[in-house]
């Protein structure tokens, strides 16, 4: 009986200590066309363009002023992205 209680307590403690499953954040997501992106850029409103391709592709050609954050490193670099401006990933 004592072993059963110990096992149940240990299982309970491990379940409590496990990290919560990650979910999608409550962020509005919208796909836009190239024309819509250009209109945003031409409108001179605060906007951040993030090029998620690798550095070589970014160096070859990118939107002027865009930030290069390769898709694989995006989760680790979220702190670099504005929370007040509109953000466009491409």
Secondary structure, DSSP 8 states (H G I E B T S, - for coil): -HHHHHHHHHHHHHHHHS-------S-------HHHHHHHHHTT-SEEEEE-S-HHHHHHS--TT-EE--GGGTGGGGGGS-SSSEEEE-
